[in-house]
Amino acid sequence: MFIVYTYTIQYLCLQCEFFFREIKVVKSLSITLMSIHQNGPMREKAKKMYKILEETPPRLIIYDMWHMDAKLSLKIIYLFSGLFVTILQFAYL
């Protein structure tokens, strides 16, 4: 059972990391588009995408019941994985 929990924590951390990497890629692509196109509809669209990503943090909606800040869930997962590593260190000392 312990191994299942370990794999679950690793899987959740990996998925959150992929999520935040995609956000960084979209931000960098929008900056690249804004630097290439000095005016026009492409620049406006890229500017709007960048502004949305900067002003509103990514949110996870769980079963359309409540909203959860993605950074909060990532911090919780980091906390649990850190606790898990600490417990393992004390168990094998």
PyMOL Python script that loads the backbone (N, CA, C, O; Angstrom):
from pymol import cmd

cmd.read_pdbstr("""\
ATOM      1  N   MET A   1       0.820  -1.193   0.000  1.00  0.00           N
ATOM      2  CA  MET A   1       0.000   0.000   0.000  1.00  0.00           C
ATOM      3  C   MET A   1       0.865   1.259   0.000  1.00  0.00           C
ATOM      4  O   MET A   1       0.524   2.270  -0.613  1.00  0.00           O
ATOM      5  N   PHE A   2       1.987   1.169   0.700  1.00  0.00           N
ATOM      6  CA  PHE A   2       2.904   2.283   0.793  1.00  0.00           C
ATOM      7  C   PHE A   2       3.464   2.664  -0.580  1.00  0.00           C
ATOM      8  O   PHE A   2       3.646   3.845  -0.878  1.00  0.00           O
ATOM      9  N   ILE A   3       3.733   1.667  -1.400  1.00  0.00           N
ATOM     10  CA  ILE A   3       4.265   1.903  -2.748  1.00  0.00           C
ATOM     11  C   ILE A   3       3.216   2.583  -3.620  1.00  0.00           C
ATOM     12  O   ILE A   3       3.555   3.429  -4.447  1.00  0.00           O
ATOM     13  N   VAL A   4       1.962   2.228  -3.446  1.00  0.00           N
ATOM     14  CA  VAL A   4       0.894   2.865  -4.221  1.00  0.00           C
ATOM     15  C   VAL A   4       0.809   4.348  -3.891  1.00  0.00           C
ATOM     16  O   VAL A   4       0.642   5.173  -4.789  1.00  0.00           O
ATOM     17  N   TYR A   5       0.922   4.692  -2.624  1.00  0.00           N
ATOM     18  CA  TYR A   5       0.902   6.100  -2.226  1.00  0.00           C
ATOM     19  C   TYR A   5       2.097   6.847  -2.817  1.00  0.00           C
ATOM     20  O   TYR A   5       1.968   7.983  -3.274  1.00  0.00           O
ATOM     21  N   THR A   6       3.248   6.202  -2.801  1.00  0.00           N
ATOM     22  CA  THR A   6       4.447   6.823  -3.356  1.00  0.00           C
ATOM     23  C   THR A   6       4.270   7.126  -4.832  1.00  0.00           C
ATOM     24  O   THR A   6       4.574   8.230  -5.284  1.00  0.00           O
ATOM     25  N   TYR A   7       3.782   6.157  -5.581  1.00  0.00           N
ATOM     26  CA  TYR A   7       3.567   6.372  -7.014  1.00  0.00           C
ATOM     27  C   TYR A   7       2.489   7.417  -7.273  1.00  0.00           C
ATOM     28  O   TYR A   7       2.582   8.177  -8.236  1.00  0.00           O
ATOM     29  N   THR A   8       1.483   7.459  -6.434  1.00  0.00           N
ATOM     30  CA  THR A   8       0.434   8.466  -6.594  1.00  0.00           C
ATOM     31  C   THR A   8       0.985   9.869  -6.387  1.00  0.00           C
ATOM     32  O   THR A   8       0.679  10.773  -7.164  1.00  0.00           O
ATOM     33  N   ILE A   9       1.791  10.062  -5.353  1.00  0.00           N
ATOM     34  CA  ILE A   9       2.400  11.367  -5.100  1.00  0.00           C
ATOM     35  C   ILE A   9       3.314  11.754  -6.249  1.00  0.00           C
ATOM     36  O   ILE A   9       3.302  12.904  -6.688  1.00  0.00           O
ATOM     37  N   GLN A  10       4.111  10.807  -6.744  1.00  0.00           N
ATOM     38  CA  GLN A  10       5.002  11.101  -7.865  1.00  0.00           C
ATOM     39  C   GLN A  10       4.210  11.472  -9.115  1.00  0.00           C
ATOM     40  O   GLN A  10       4.589  12.392  -9.840  1.00  0.00           O
ATOM     41  N   TYR A  11       3.132  10.773  -9.366  1.00  0.00           N
ATOM     42  CA  TYR A  11       2.310  11.052 -10.537  1.00  0.00           C
ATOM     43  C   TYR A  11       1.681  12.444 -10.455  1.00  0.00           C
ATOM     44  O   TYR A  11       1.678  13.184 -11.438  1.00  0.00           O
ATOM     45  N   LEU A  12       1.155  12.794  -9.295  1.00  0.00           N
ATOM     46  CA  LEU A  12       0.552  14.118  -9.127  1.00  0.00           C
ATOM     47  C   LEU A  12       1.587  15.226  -9.268  1.00  0.00           C
ATOM     48  O   LEU A  12       1.311  16.251  -9.892  1.00  0.00           O
ATOM     49  N   CYS A  13       2.764  15.041  -8.703  1.00  0.00           N
ATOM     50  CA  CYS A  13       3.825  16.042  -8.849  1.00  0.00           C
ATOM     51  C   CYS A  13       4.227  16.192 -10.308  1.00  0.00           C
ATOM     52  O   CYS A  13       4.455  17.307 -10.777  1.00  0.00           O
ATOM     53  N   LEU A  14       4.316  15.097 -11.019  1.00  0.00           N
ATOM     54  CA  LEU A  14       4.687  15.136 -12.433  1.00  0.00           C
ATOM     55  C   LEU A  14       3.636  15.847 -13.264  1.00  0.00           C
ATOM     56  O   LEU A  14       3.980  16.647 -14.134  1.00  0.00           O
ATOM     57  N   GLN A  15       2.365  15.576 -13.019  1.00  0.00           N
ATOM     58  CA  GLN A  15       1.299  16.237 -13.775  1.00  0.00           C
ATOM     59  C   GLN A  15       1.248  17.733 -13.493  1.00  0.00           C
ATOM     60  O   GLN A  15       1.029  18.523 -14.411  1.00  0.00           O
ATOM     61  N   CYS A  16       1.446  18.133 -12.250  1.00  0.00           N
ATOM     62  CA  CYS A  16       1.481  19.565 -11.929  1.00  0.00           C
ATOM     63  C   CYS A  16       2.665  20.233 -12.601  1.00  0.00           C
ATOM     64  O   CYS A  16       2.552  21.363 -13.075  1.00  0.00           O
ATOM     65  N   GLU A  17       3.796  19.551 -12.649  1.00  0.00           N
ATOM     66  CA  GLU A  17       4.969  20.118 -13.318  1.00  0.00           C
ATOM     67  C   GLU A  17       4.716  20.286 -14.814  1.00  0.00           C
ATOM     68  O   GLU A  17       5.093  21.306 -15.390  1.00  0.00           O
ATOM     69  N   PHE A  18       4.091  19.312 -15.443  1.00  0.00           N
ATOM     70  CA  PHE A  18       3.743  19.439 -16.869  1.00  0.00           C
ATOM     71  C   PHE A  18       2.802  20.613 -17.095  1.00  0.00           C
ATOM     72  O   PHE A  18       2.937  21.349 -18.072  1.00  0.00           O
ATOM     73  N   PHE A  19       1.856  20.781 -16.194  1.00  0.00           N
ATOM     74  CA  PHE A  19       0.890  21.867 -16.302  1.00  0.00           C
ATOM     75  C   PHE A  19       1.594  23.224 -16.265  1.00  0.00           C
ATOM     76  O   PHE A  19       1.318  24.091 -17.094  1.00  0.00           O
ATOM     77  N   PHE A  20       2.504  23.408 -15.306  1.00  0.00           N
ATOM     78  CA  PHE A  20       3.191  24.688 -15.189  1.00  0.00           C
ATOM     79  C   PHE A  20       4.194  24.905 -16.313  1.00  0.00           C
ATOM     80  O   PHE A  20       4.441  26.046 -16.704  1.00  0.00           O
ATOM     81  N   ARG A  21       4.772  23.836 -16.835  1.00  0.00           N
ATOM     82  CA  ARG A  21       5.658  23.989 -17.993  1.00  0.00           C
ATOM     83  C   ARG A  21       4.897  24.460 -19.219  1.00  0.00           C
ATOM     84  O   ARG A  21       5.395  25.289 -19.980  1.00  0.00           O
ATOM     85  N   GLU A  22       3.703  23.941 -19.414  1.00  0.00           N
ATOM     86  CA  GLU A  22       2.892  24.387 -20.552  1.00  0.00           C
ATOM     87  C   GLU A  22       2.523  25.856 -20.434  1.00  0.00           C
ATOM     88  O   GLU A  22       2.481  26.575 -21.432  1.00  0.00           O
ATOM     89  N   ILE A  23       2.258  26.298 -19.215  1.00  0.00           N
ATOM     90  CA  ILE A  23       1.954  27.715 -19.002  1.00  0.00           C
ATOM     91  C   ILE A  23       3.166  28.569 -19.350  1.00  0.00           C
ATOM     92  O   ILE A  23       3.025  29.621 -19.972  1.00  0.00           O
ATOM     93  N   LYS A  24       4.364  28.121 -18.949  1.00  0.00           N
ATOM     94  CA  LYS A  24       5.577  28.863 -19.282  1.00  0.00           C
ATOM     95  C   LYS A  24       5.816  28.894 -20.791  1.00  0.00           C
ATOM     96  O   LYS A  24       6.267  29.905 -21.330  1.00  0.00           O
ATOM     97  N   VAL A  25       5.517  27.792 -21.467  1.00  0.00           N
ATOM     98  CA  VAL A  25       5.693  27.747 -22.926  1.00  0.00           C
ATOM     99  C   VAL A  25       4.741  28.734 -23.609  1.00  0.00           C
ATOM    100  O   VAL A  25       5.138  29.442 -24.534  1.00  0.00           O
ATOM    101  N   VAL A  26       3.501  28.777 -23.157  1.00  0.00           N
ATOM    102  CA  VAL A  26       2.532  29.705 -23.748  1.00  0.00           C
ATOM    103  C   VAL A  26       2.965  31.151 -23.514  1.00  0.00           C
ATOM    104  O   VAL A  26       2.833  31.987 -24.407  1.00  0.00           O
ATOM    105  N   LYS A  27       3.482  31.454 -22.321  1.00  0.00           N
ATOM    106  CA  LYS A  27       3.963  32.805 -22.045  1.00  0.00           C
ATOM    107  C   LYS A  27       5.122  33.177 -22.968  1.00  0.00           C
ATOM    108  O   LYS A  27       5.147  34.273 -23.528  1.00  0.00           O
ATOM    109  N   SER A  28       6.074  32.268 -23.122  1.00  0.00           N
ATOM    110  CA  SER A  28       7.225  32.584 -23.976  1.00  0.00           C
ATOM    111  C   SER A  28       6.826  32.693 -25.444  1.00  0.00           C
ATOM    112  O   SER A  28       7.379  33.519 -26.172  1.00  0.00           O
ATOM    113  N   LEU A  29       5.874  31.872 -25.890  1.00  0.00           N
ATOM    114  CA  LEU A  29       5.409  31.981 -27.271  1.00  0.00           C
ATOM    115  C   LEU A  29       4.668  33.292 -27.515  1.00  0.00           C
ATOM    116  O   LEU A  29       4.799  33.893 -28.581  1.00  0.00           O
ATOM    117  N   SER A  30       3.901  33.728 -26.540  1.00  0.00           N
ATOM    118  CA  SER A  30       3.198  34.999 -26.714  1.00  0.00           C
ATOM    119  C   SER A  30       4.181  36.169 -26.732  1.00  0.00           C
ATOM    120  O   SER A  30       3.974  37.131 -27.471  1.00  0.00           O
ATOM    121  N   ILE A  31       5.239  36.103 -25.936  1.00  0.00           N
ATOM    122  CA  ILE A  31       6.261  37.151 -25.972  1.00  0.00           C
ATOM    123  C   ILE A  31       6.981  37.148 -27.315  1.00  0.00           C
ATOM    124  O   ILE A  31       7.277  38.208 -27.867  1.00  0.00           O
ATOM    125  N   THR A  32       7.261  35.968 -27.835  1.00  0.00           N
ATOM    126  CA  THR A  32       7.911  35.867 -29.146  1.00  0.00           C
ATOM    127  C   THR A  32       7.027  36.452 -30.241  1.00  0.00           C
ATOM    128  O   THR A  32       7.502  37.188 -31.106  1.00  0.00           O
ATOM    129  N   LEU A  33       5.742  36.120 -30.197  1.00  0.00           N
ATOM    130  CA  LEU A  33       4.827  36.680 -31.188  1.00  0.00           C
ATOM    131  C   LEU A  33       4.736  38.194 -31.089  1.00  0.00           C
ATOM    132  O   LEU A  33       4.676  38.884 -32.107  1.00  0.00           O
ATOM    133  N   MET A  34       4.726  38.716 -29.858  1.00  0.00           N
ATOM    134  CA  MET A  34       4.657  40.170 -29.704  1.00  0.00           C
ATOM    135  C   MET A  34       5.924  40.847 -30.215  1.00  0.00           C
ATOM    136  O   MET A  34       5.868  41.976 -30.703  1.00  0.00           O
ATOM    137  N   SER A  35       7.071  40.166 -30.107  1.00  0.00           N
ATOM    138  CA  SER A  35       8.302  40.776 -30.606  1.00  0.00           C
ATOM    139  C   SER A  35       8.395  40.719 -32.124  1.00  0.00           C
ATOM    140  O   SER A  35       9.035  41.578 -32.730  1.00  0.00           O
ATOM    141  N   ILE A  36       7.773  39.733 -32.745  1.00  0.00           N
ATOM    142  CA  ILE A  36       7.807  39.614 -34.201  1.00  0.00           C
ATOM    143  C   ILE A  36       6.806  40.568 -34.844  1.00  0.00           C
ATOM    144  O   ILE A  36       7.149  41.307 -35.766  1.00  0.00           O
ATOM    145  N   HIS A  37       5.578  40.549 -34.357  1.00  0.00           N
ATOM    146  CA  HIS A  37       4.515  41.388 -34.926  1.00  0.00           C
ATOM    147  C   HIS A  37       4.382  42.660 -34.097  1.00  0.00           C
ATOM    148  O   HIS A  37       3.967  42.613 -32.939  1.00  0.00           O
ATOM    149  N   GLN A  38       4.727  43.769 -34.681  1.00  0.00           N
ATOM    150  CA  GLN A  38       4.680  45.041 -33.959  1.00  0.00           C
ATOM    151  C   GLN A  38       3.277  45.621 -33.852  1.00  0.00           C
ATOM    152  O   GLN A  38       2.999  46.398 -32.939  1.00  0.00           O
ATOM    153  N   ASN A  39       2.394  45.258 -34.768  1.00  0.00           N
ATOM    154  CA  ASN A  39       0.998  45.695 -34.702  1.00  0.00           C
ATOM    155  C   ASN A  39       0.146  44.688 -35.467  1.00  0.00           C
ATOM    156  O   ASN A  39       0.662  43.866 -36.224  1.00  0.00           O
ATOM    157  N   GLY A  40      -1.146  44.766 -35.260  1.00  0.00           N
ATOM    158  CA  GLY A  40      -2.063  43.878 -35.953  1.00  0.00           C
ATOM    159  C   GLY A  40      -2.789  42.939 -35.014  1.00  0.00           C
ATOM    160  O   GLY A  40      -2.606  42.991 -33.798  1.00  0.00           O
ATOM    161  N   PRO A  41      -3.626  42.068 -35.598  1.00  0.00           N
ATOM    162  CA  PRO A  41      -4.443  41.180 -34.764  1.00  0.00           C
ATOM    163  C   PRO A  41      -3.633  40.096 -34.048  1.00  0.00           C
ATOM    164  O   PRO A  41      -4.012  39.673 -32.956  1.00  0.00           O
ATOM    165  N   MET A  42      -2.523  39.638 -34.644  1.00  0.00           N
ATOM    166  CA  MET A  42      -1.709  38.603 -33.982  1.00  0.00           C
ATOM    167  C   MET A  42      -1.076  39.154 -32.698  1.00  0.00           C
ATOM    168  O   MET A  42      -1.029  38.467 -31.678  1.00  0.00           O
ATOM    169  N   ARG A  43      -0.597  40.389 -32.758  1.00  0.00           N
ATOM    170  CA  ARG A  43      -0.006  41.002 -31.570  1.00  0.00           C
ATOM    171  C   ARG A  43      -1.053  41.212 -30.488  1.00  0.00           C
ATOM    172  O   ARG A  43      -0.787  40.985 -29.307  1.00  0.00           O
ATOM    173  N   GLU A  44      -2.231  41.641 -30.884  1.00  0.00           N
ATOM    174  CA  GLU A  44      -3.296  41.861 -29.901  1.00  0.00           C
ATOM    175  C   GLU A  44      -3.703  40.552 -29.229  1.00  0.00           C
ATOM    176  O   GLU A  44      -3.934  40.518 -28.020  1.00  0.00           O
ATOM    177  N   LYS A  45      -3.789  39.475 -30.013  1.00  0.00           N
ATOM    178  CA  LYS A  45      -4.157  38.170 -29.451  1.00  0.00           C
ATOM    179  C   LYS A  45      -3.075  37.668 -28.495  1.00  0.00           C
ATOM    180  O   LYS A  45      -3.381  37.174 -27.410  1.00  0.00           O
ATOM    181  N   ALA A  46      -1.803  37.796 -28.904  1.00  0.00           N
ATOM    182  CA  ALA A  46      -0.701  37.367 -28.042  1.00  0.00           C
ATOM    183  C   ALA A  46      -0.638  38.212 -26.774  1.00  0.00           C
ATOM    184  O   ALA A  46      -0.366  37.696 -25.690  1.00  0.00           O
ATOM    185  N   LYS A  47      -0.887  39.499 -26.911  1.00  0.00           N
ATOM    186  CA  LYS A  47      -0.881  40.396 -25.756  1.00  0.00           C
ATOM    187  C   LYS A  47      -1.999  40.037 -24.778  1.00  0.00           C
ATOM    188  O   LYS A  47      -1.814  40.069 -23.562  1.00  0.00           O
ATOM    189  N   LYS A  48      -3.146  39.699 -25.329  1.00  0.00           N
ATOM    190  CA  LYS A  48      -4.288  39.318 -24.500  1.00  0.00           C
ATOM    191  C   LYS A  48      -4.010  38.003 -23.754  1.00  0.00           C
ATOM    192  O   LYS A  48      -4.325  37.879 -22.570  1.00  0.00           O
ATOM    193  N   MET A  49      -3.413  37.017 -24.459  1.00  0.00           N
ATOM    194  CA  MET A  49      -3.081  35.742 -23.817  1.00  0.00           C
ATOM    195  C   MET A  49      -2.074  35.936 -22.687  1.00  0.00           C
ATOM    196  O   MET A  49      -2.224  35.366 -21.606  1.00  0.00           O
ATOM    197  N   TYR A  50      -1.050  36.744 -22.945  1.00  0.00           N
ATOM    198  CA  TYR A  50      -0.038  36.990 -21.922  1.00  0.00           C
ATOM    199  C   TYR A  50      -0.628  37.706 -20.715  1.00  0.00           C
ATOM    200  O   TYR A  50      -0.308  37.386 -19.571  1.00  0.00           O
ATOM    201  N   LYS A  51      -1.489  38.676 -20.983  1.00  0.00           N
ATOM    202  CA  LYS A  51      -2.119  39.435 -19.902  1.00  0.00           C
ATOM    203  C   LYS A  51      -3.006  38.528 -19.044  1.00  0.00           C
ATOM    204  O   LYS A  51      -3.016  38.643 -17.819  1.00  0.00           O
ATOM    205  N   ILE A  52      -3.736  37.645 -19.683  1.00  0.00           N
ATOM    206  CA  ILE A  52      -4.598  36.714 -18.943  1.00  0.00           C
ATOM    207  C   ILE A  52      -3.764  35.799 -18.055  1.00  0.00           C
ATOM    208  O   ILE A  52      -4.110  35.571 -16.896  1.00  0.00           O
ATOM    209  N   LEU A  53      -2.662  35.274 -18.599  1.00  0.00           N
ATOM    210  CA  LEU A  53      -1.822  34.370 -17.810  1.00  0.00           C
ATOM    211  C   LEU A  53      -1.114  35.093 -16.666  1.00  0.00           C
ATOM    212  O   LEU A  53      -0.879  34.495 -15.616  1.00  0.00           O
ATOM    213  N   GLU A  54      -0.775  36.346 -16.848  1.00  0.00           N
ATOM    214  CA  GLU A  54      -0.098  37.103 -15.800  1.00  0.00           C
ATOM    215  C   GLU A  54      -1.049  37.553 -14.695  1.00  0.00           C
ATOM    216  O   GLU A  54      -0.695  37.510 -13.516  1.00  0.00           O
ATOM    217  N   GLU A  55      -2.244  37.982 -15.064  1.00  0.00           N
ATOM    218  CA  GLU A  55      -3.148  38.566 -14.077  1.00  0.00           C
ATOM    219  C   GLU A  55      -3.932  37.523 -13.291  1.00  0.00           C
ATOM    220  O   GLU A  55      -4.192  37.717 -12.103  1.00  0.00           O
ATOM    221  N   THR A  56      -4.307  36.439 -13.922  1.00  0.00           N
ATOM    222  CA  THR A  56      -5.092  35.420 -13.226  1.00  0.00           C
ATOM    223  C   THR A  56      -4.263  34.149 -13.084  1.00  0.00           C
ATOM    224  O   THR A  56      -3.796  33.606 -14.085  1.00  0.00           O
ATOM    225  N   PRO A  57      -4.074  33.672 -11.871  1.00  0.00           N
ATOM    226  CA  PRO A  57      -3.310  32.428 -11.708  1.00  0.00           C
ATOM    227  C   PRO A  57      -4.102  31.247 -12.253  1.00  0.00           C
ATOM    228  O   PRO A  57      -5.333  31.272 -12.249  1.00  0.00           O
ATOM    229  N   PRO A  58      -3.417  30.226 -12.715  1.00  0.00           N
ATOM    230  CA  PRO A  58      -4.127  29.038 -13.196  1.00  0.00           C
ATOM    231  C   PRO A  58      -4.953  28.410 -12.081  1.00  0.00           C
ATOM    232  O   PRO A  58      -4.482  28.280 -10.951  1.00  0.00           O
ATOM    233  N   ARG A  59      -6.166  28.026 -12.392  1.00  0.00           N
ATOM    234  CA  ARG A  59      -7.055  27.456 -11.391  1.00  0.00           C
ATOM    235  C   ARG A  59      -7.498  26.065 -11.826  1.00  0.00           C
ATOM    236  O   ARG A  59      -7.763  25.819 -13.003  1.00  0.00           O
ATOM    237  N   LEU A  60      -7.570  25.175 -10.868  1.00  0.00           N
ATOM    238  CA  LEU A  60      -8.079  23.834 -11.115  1.00  0.00           C
ATOM    239  C   LEU A  60      -9.518  23.783 -10.627  1.00  0.00           C
ATOM    240  O   LEU A  60      -9.799  24.140  -9.483  1.00  0.00           O
ATOM    241  N   ILE A  61     -10.426  23.345 -11.482  1.00  0.00           N
ATOM    242  CA  ILE A  61     -11.830  23.214 -11.106  1.00  0.00           C
ATOM    243  C   ILE A  61     -12.108  21.732 -10.888  1.00  0.00           C
ATOM    244  O   ILE A  61     -11.932  20.916 -11.794  1.00  0.00           O
ATOM    245  N   ILE A  62     -12.539  21.397  -9.688  1.00  0.00           N
ATOM    246  CA  ILE A  62     -12.736  20.003  -9.328  1.00  0.00           C
ATOM    247  C   ILE A  62     -14.218  19.681  -9.362  1.00  0.00           C
ATOM    248  O   ILE A  62     -14.993  20.172  -8.541  1.00  0.00           O
ATOM    249  N   TYR A  63     -14.601  18.856 -10.313  1.00  0.00           N
ATOM    250  CA  TYR A  63     -15.983  18.397 -10.503  1.00  0.00           C
ATOM    251  C   TYR A  63     -16.995  19.528 -10.557  1.00  0.00           C
ATOM    252  O   TYR A  63     -18.160  19.341 -10.204  1.00  0.00           O
ATOM    253  N   ASP A  64     -16.567  20.671 -10.985  1.00  0.00           N
ATOM    254  CA  ASP A  64     -17.418  21.844 -11.129  1.00  0.00           C
ATOM    255  C   ASP A  64     -18.096  22.215  -9.804  1.00  0.00           C
ATOM    256  O   ASP A  64     -19.148  22.855  -9.792  1.00  0.00           O
ATOM    257  N   MET A  65     -17.474  21.802  -8.686  1.00  0.00           N
ATOM    258  CA  MET A  65     -18.016  22.119  -7.374  1.00  0.00           C
ATOM    259  C   MET A  65     -17.246  23.237  -6.691  1.00  0.00           C
ATOM    260  O   MET A  65     -17.849  24.144  -6.117  1.00  0.00           O
ATOM    261  N   TRP A  66     -15.911  23.182  -6.748  1.00  0.00           N
ATOM    262  CA  TRP A  66     -15.121  24.224  -6.133  1.00  0.00           C
ATOM    263  C   TRP A  66     -13.874  24.465  -6.977  1.00  0.00           C
ATOM    264  O   TRP A  66     -13.428  23.608  -7.740  1.00  0.00           O
ATOM    265  N   HIS A  67     -13.335  25.661  -6.808  1.00  0.00           N
ATOM    266  CA  HIS A  67     -12.146  26.061  -7.540  1.00  0.00           C
ATOM    267  C   HIS A  67     -10.948  25.965  -6.609  1.00  0.00           C
ATOM    268  O   HIS A  67     -11.026  26.284  -5.423  1.00  0.00           O
ATOM    269  N   MET A  68      -9.854  25.521  -7.175  1.00  0.00           N
ATOM    270  CA  MET A  68      -8.652  25.363  -6.375  1.00  0.00           C
ATOM    271  C   MET A  68      -7.491  26.021  -7.111  1.00  0.00           C
ATOM    272  O   MET A  68      -7.296  25.786  -8.303  1.00  0.00           O
ATOM    273  N   ASP A  69      -6.732  26.832  -6.414  1.00  0.00           N
ATOM    274  CA  ASP A  69      -5.574  27.459  -7.014  1.00  0.00           C
ATOM    275  C   ASP A  69      -4.529  26.381  -7.283  1.00  0.00           C
ATOM    276  O   ASP A  69      -4.222  25.579  -6.401  1.00  0.00           O
ATOM    277  N   ALA A  70      -3.985  26.359  -8.494  1.00  0.00           N
ATOM    278  CA  ALA A  70      -3.034  25.313  -8.880  1.00  0.00           C
ATOM    279  C   ALA A  70      -1.764  25.397  -8.048  1.00  0.00           C
ATOM    280  O   ALA A  70      -1.171  24.366  -7.730  1.00  0.00           O
ATOM    281  N   LYS A  71      -1.338  26.592  -7.692  1.00  0.00           N
ATOM    282  CA  LYS A  71      -0.126  26.726  -6.894  1.00  0.00           C
ATOM    283  C   LYS A  71      -0.335  26.175  -5.488  1.00  0.00           C
ATOM    284  O   LYS A  71       0.590  25.623  -4.893  1.00  0.00           O
ATOM    285  N   LEU A  72      -1.533  26.320  -4.960  1.00  0.00           N
ATOM    286  CA  LEU A  72      -1.818  25.787  -3.632  1.00  0.00           C
ATOM    287  C   LEU A  72      -1.730  24.268  -3.635  1.00  0.00           C
ATOM    288  O   LEU A  72      -1.126  23.685  -2.735  1.00  0.00           O
ATOM    289  N   SER A  73      -2.317  23.627  -4.624  1.00  0.00           N
ATOM    290  CA  SER A  73      -2.251  22.166  -4.680  1.00  0.00           C
ATOM    291  C   SER A  73      -0.824  21.688  -4.880  1.00  0.00           C
ATOM    292  O   SER A  73      -0.433  20.654  -4.339  1.00  0.00           O
ATOM    293  N   LEU A  74      -0.046  22.431  -5.651  1.00  0.00           N
ATOM    294  CA  LEU A  74       1.354  22.067  -5.860  1.00  0.00           C
ATOM    295  C   LEU A  74       2.137  22.202  -4.557  1.00  0.00           C
ATOM    296  O   LEU A  74       2.986  21.362  -4.258  1.00  0.00           O
ATOM    297  N   LYS A  75       1.863  23.246  -3.781  1.00  0.00           N
ATOM    298  CA  LYS A  75       2.538  23.421  -2.497  1.00  0.00           C
ATOM    299  C   LYS A  75       2.167  22.295  -1.530  1.00  0.00           C
ATOM    300  O   LYS A  75       3.015  21.823  -0.773  1.00  0.00           O
ATOM    301  N   ILE A  76       0.924  21.871  -1.554  1.00  0.00           N
ATOM    302  CA  ILE A  76       0.496  20.770  -0.689  1.00  0.00           C
ATOM    303  C   ILE A  76       1.204  19.478  -1.076  1.00  0.00           C
ATOM    304  O   ILE A  76       1.642  18.720  -0.211  1.00  0.00           O
ATOM    305  N   ILE A  77       1.314  19.234  -2.367  1.00  0.00           N
ATOM    306  CA  ILE A  77       1.999  18.023  -2.825  1.00  0.00           C
ATOM    307  C   ILE A  77       3.475  18.079  -2.449  1.00  0.00           C
ATOM    308  O   ILE A  77       4.043  17.069  -2.033  1.00  0.00           O
ATOM    309  N   TYR A  78       4.111  19.259  -2.592  1.00  0.00           N
ATOM    310  CA  TYR A  78       5.509  19.397  -2.178  1.00  0.00           C
ATOM    311  C   TYR A  78       5.657  19.160  -0.680  1.00  0.00           C
ATOM    312  O   TYR A  78       6.629  18.545  -0.241  1.00  0.00           O
ATOM    313  N   LEU A  79       4.712  19.640   0.097  1.00  0.00           N
ATOM    314  CA  LEU A  79       4.761  19.451   1.539  1.00  0.00           C
ATOM    315  C   LEU A  79       4.676  17.975   1.893  1.00  0.00           C
ATOM    316  O   LEU A  79       5.454  17.486   2.712  1.00  0.00           O
ATOM    317  N   PHE A  80       3.731  17.259   1.277  1.00  0.00           N
ATOM    318  CA  PHE A  80       3.581  15.832   1.561  1.00  0.00           C
ATOM    319  C   PHE A  80       4.778  15.021   1.080  1.00  0.00           C
ATOM    320  O   PHE A  80       5.206  14.087   1.757  1.00  0.00           O
ATOM    321  N   SER A  81       5.316  15.369  -0.073  1.00  0.00           N
ATOM    322  CA  SER A  81       6.483  14.619  -0.549  1.00  0.00           C
ATOM    323  C   SER A  81       7.696  14.907   0.336  1.00  0.00           C
ATOM    324  O   SER A  81       8.497  14.005   0.581  1.00  0.00           O
ATOM    325  N   GLY A  82       7.853  16.153   0.825  1.00  0.00           N
ATOM    326  CA  GLY A  82       8.938  16.459   1.755  1.00  0.00           C
ATOM    327  C   GLY A  82       8.782  15.715   3.066  1.00  0.00           C
ATOM    328  O   GLY A  82       9.757  15.211   3.623  1.00  0.00           O
ATOM    329  N   LEU A  83       7.555  15.647   3.558  1.00  0.00           N
ATOM    330  CA  LEU A  83       7.279  14.891   4.780  1.00  0.00           C
ATOM    331  C   LEU A  83       7.582  13.412   4.582  1.00  0.00           C
ATOM    332  O   LEU A  83       8.132  12.760   5.470  1.00  0.00           O
ATOM    333  N   PHE A  84       7.231  12.897   3.441  1.00  0.00           N
ATOM    334  CA  PHE A  84       7.471  11.489   3.113  1.00  0.00           C
ATOM    335  C   PHE A  84       8.970  11.191   3.113  1.00  0.00           C
ATOM    336  O   PHE A  84       9.396  10.176   3.664  1.00  0.00           O
ATOM    337  N   VAL A  85       9.767  12.057   2.506  1.00  0.00           N
ATOM    338  CA  VAL A  85      11.214  11.855   2.468  1.00  0.00           C
ATOM    339  C   VAL A  85      11.808  11.942   3.869  1.00  0.00           C
ATOM    340  O   VAL A  85      12.705  11.172   4.210  1.00  0.00           O
ATOM    341  N   THR A  86      11.319  12.864   4.674  1.00  0.00           N
ATOM    342  CA  THR A  86      11.804  13.000   6.051  1.00  0.00           C
ATOM    343  C   THR A  86      11.489  11.747   6.862  1.00  0.00           C
ATOM    344  O   THR A  86      12.332  11.275   7.625  1.00  0.00           O
ATOM    345  N   ILE A  87      10.310  11.217   6.705  1.00  0.00           N
ATOM    346  CA  ILE A  87       9.938   9.994   7.425  1.00  0.00           C
ATOM    347  C   ILE A  87      10.808   8.828   6.982  1.00  0.00           C
ATOM    348  O   ILE A  87      11.218   8.008   7.804  1.00  0.00           O
ATOM    349  N   LEU A  88      11.090   8.750   5.688  1.00  0.00           N
ATOM    350  CA  LEU A  88      11.976   7.690   5.196  1.00  0.00           C
ATOM    351  C   LEU A  88      13.378   7.834   5.773  1.00  0.00           C
ATOM    352  O   LEU A  88      14.008   6.829   6.103  1.00  0.00           O
ATOM    353  N   GLN A  89      13.875   9.043   5.900  1.00  0.00           N
ATOM    354  CA  GLN A  89      15.219   9.246   6.459  1.00  0.00           C
ATOM    355  C   GLN A  89      15.272   8.800   7.909  1.00  0.00           C
ATOM    356  O   GLN A  89      16.246   8.168   8.319  1.00  0.00           O
ATOM    357  N   PHE A  90      14.251   9.111   8.694  1.00  0.00           N
ATOM    358  CA  PHE A  90      14.242   8.690  10.082  1.00  0.00           C
ATOM    359  C   PHE A  90      14.037   7.181  10.219  1.00  0.00           C
ATOM    360  O   PHE A  90      14.512   6.578  11.181  1.00  0.00           O
ATOM    361  N   ALA A  91      13.354   6.586   9.291  1.00  0.00           N
ATOM    362  CA  ALA A  91      13.118   5.151   9.369  1.00  0.00           C
ATOM    363  C   ALA A  91      14.385   4.358   9.082  1.00  0.00           C
ATOM    364  O   ALA A  91      14.563   3.264   9.618  1.00  0.00           O
ATOM    365  N   TYR A  92      15.273   4.896   8.238  1.00  0.00           N
ATOM    366  CA  TYR A  92      16.463   4.139   7.848  1.00  0.00           C
ATOM    367  C   TYR A  92      17.742   4.641   8.502  1.00  0.00           C
ATOM    368  O   TYR A  92      18.832   4.279   8.060  1.00  0.00           O
ATOM    369  N   LEU A  93      17.640   5.472   9.550  1.00  0.00           N
ATOM    370  CA  LEU A  93      18.846   5.916  10.269  1.00  0.00           C
ATOM    371  C   LEU A  93      19.286   4.936  11.294  1.00  0.00           C
ATOM    372  O   LEU A  93      20.282   5.165  11.980  1.00  0.00           O
TER     373      LEU A  93
END
""", "prot")
cmd.dss("prot")
cmd.show_as("cartoon", "prot")
cmd.util.cbc("prot")
cmd.orient("prot")
